[in-house]
Amino acid sequence: MAKENKLRRNRLALLQAISKVLLQIADYSQVVVEGEKPVARK
């Protein structure tokens, strides 16, 4: 993490904005990473 608070907040805001856009595009809950076991759904 960046030591400067302003830079850190800006980076976190950018990551949140990217996350919001990606979640609007698709449902990633079913994505399985190669080599990992899928999580059992209830």
Backbone as CSV, one residue per row, in Angstrom:
resi,resn,N_x,N_y,N_z,CA_x,CA_y,CA_z,C_x,C_y,C_z
1,MET,0.830,-1.192,0.000,0.000,0.000,0.000,0.869,1.249,0.000
2,ALA,0.323,2.279,-0.580,1.035,3.552,-0.632,1.049,4.196,0.748
3,LYS,2.135,4.852,1.059,2.263,5.507,2.366,1.473,6.804,2.419
4,GLU,1.362,7.488,1.288,0.633,8.750,1.262,-0.867,8.459,1.243
5,ASN,-1.579,9.036,2.199,-3.012,8.755,2.340,-3.815,9.118,1.101
6,LYS,-3.514,10.248,0.489,-4.273,10.685,-0.680,-4.094,9.706,-1.830
7,LEU,-2.880,9.286,-2.064,-2.586,8.325,-3.124,-3.257,6.988,-2.820
8,ARG,-3.193,6.551,-1.588,-3.819,5.292,-1.175,-5.324,5.335,-1.400
9,ARG,-5.970,6.433,-0.984,-7.419,6.573,-1.164,-7.788,6.575,-2.634
10,ASN,-6.988,7.260,-3.469,-7.264,7.298,-4.903,-7.154,5.909,-5.526
11,ARG,-6.137,5.156,-5.125,-5.961,3.804,-5.659,-7.106,2.890,-5.237
12,LEU,-7.509,2.992,-3.971,-8.622,2.176,-3.498,-9.933,2.560,-4.199
13,ALA,-10.129,3.842,-4.439,-11.324,4.299,-5.157,-11.327,3.771,-6.583
14,LEU,-10.169,3.754,-7.224,-10.063,3.220,-8.582,-10.408,1.729,-8.594
15,LEU,-9.871,0.973,-7.639,-10.176,-0.457,-7.560,-11.662,-0.702,-7.315
16,GLN,-12.281,0.119,-6.478,-13.714,-0.018,-6.222,-14.527,0.292,-7.468
17,ALA,-14.122,1.297,-8.229,-14.829,1.654,-9.456,-14.716,0.530,-10.486
18,ILE,-13.527,-0.038,-10.616,-13.326,-1.152,-11.549,-14.180,-2.339,-11.124
19,SER,-14.186,-2.634,-9.837,-14.983,-3.745,-9.323,-16.465,-3.539,-9.620
20,LYS,-16.952,-2.339,-9.419,-18.363,-2.034,-9.669,-18.716,-2.253,-11.139
21,VAL,-17.863,-1.808,-12.035,-18.111,-1.978,-13.470,-18.118,-3.459,-13.832
22,LEU,-17.134,-4.204,-13.326,-17.053,-5.631,-13.643,-18.261,-6.399,-13.119
23,LEU,-18.751,-6.050,-11.942,-19.911,-6.730,-11.377,-21.192,-6.403,-12.137
24,GLN,-21.228,-5.264,-12.818,-22.386,-4.914,-13.640,-22.386,-5.698,-14.945
25,ILE,-21.210,-6.117,-15.388,-21.078,-6.819,-16.663,-21.479,-8.282,-16.546
26,ALA,-21.052,-8.958,-15.472,-21.286,-10.398,-15.368,-21.320,-10.852,-13.918
27,ASP,-21.848,-12.074,-13.741,-21.860,-12.732,-12.433,-20.651,-13.650,-12.379
28,TYR,-19.697,-13.310,-11.551,-18.444,-14.059,-11.474,-18.463,-15.120,-10.372
29,SER,-19.603,-15.359,-9.768,-19.674,-16.296,-8.651,-19.414,-17.738,-9.073
30,GLN,-19.563,-18.046,-10.353,-19.360,-19.413,-10.828,-17.964,-19.644,-11.406
31,VAL,-17.112,-18.647,-11.393,-15.764,-18.773,-11.934,-14.926,-19.678,-11.029
32,VAL,-14.234,-20.634,-11.655,-13.363,-21.536,-10.915,-11.954,-21.358,-11.459
33,VAL,-11.009,-21.115,-10.576,-9.616,-20.950,-10.966,-9.016,-22.346,-11.125
34,GLU,-8.276,-22.524,-12.211,-7.668,-23.816,-12.486,-6.813,-24.271,-11.299
35,GLY,-7.023,-25.512,-10.880,-6.256,-26.059,-9.772,-6.945,-25.908,-8.422
36,GLU,-8.001,-25.107,-8.345,-8.727,-24.941,-7.091,-10.035,-25.721,-7.155
37,LYS,-10.473,-26.187,-6.007,-11.747,-26.909,-5.933,-12.885,-25.899,-5.881
38,PRO,-13.975,-26.166,-6.602,-15.114,-25.252,-6.534,-15.734,-25.251,-5.135
39,VAL,-16.250,-24.115,-4.737,-16.888,-23.968,-3.431,-18.306,-24.528,-3.529
40,ALA,-18.675,-25.352,-2.566,-20.032,-25.924,-2.554,-21.040,-24.818,-2.272
41,ARG,-22.062,-24.747,-3.098,-23.111,-23.746,-2.915,-24.230,-24.333,-2.100
42,LYS,-24.864,-23.528,-1.292,-25.976,-23.973,-0.439,-27.272,-23.981,-1.204
